[in-house]
Amino acid sequence: MKTNAQLGKEVIGVVEAVGKAYVACDAEAVVKCFSSKLPIVVIGTAKEDRRLGIEQLRKQVENDLKKHPKGYSMTLRNPVICQNGDTIWLAADCENRDMETNVKADDSRLTVVLVNEDKQWKIVQWHKSRPYGAGVTA
């Protein structure tokens, strides 16, 4: 069941806040988008990018920002959002750019699960992957 337009904007807003925090090189702003009450799982595109819990997430973000000191942008395309009660999941295509060089780093796919925590949508699961055959340029 698809969510209504307002709920969709809220959820996309949370995911885009992660992207904006990466552009701003603000690790704590990234972490604030995730649940502080529930276990979280973050899986990135590199083999070693599997993080469980908020502290591992924080370290991952800090490492990401060391690799991209001017930030890293993420543009969502073709989002699909579904809901069941206080749980929402989103799937989208992404374009990722290194802000220092403004070079497209890669295309990826993103799935995110969010829960309603204290009347705010918080991320509990984030999984980015590269479609088969998608090259990495940066």
Secondary structure, DSSP 8 states (H G I E B T S, - for coil): -B--HHHHHHHHHHHHHHHHHHHTT-HHHHHTTB-SSS--EEE-SSTT-EEESHHHHHHHHHHHHHHSTT-EEEEEEEEEEEEETTEEEEEEEEEEEETTTTEEEEEEEEEEEEEEETTEEEEEEEEEE--TT-----
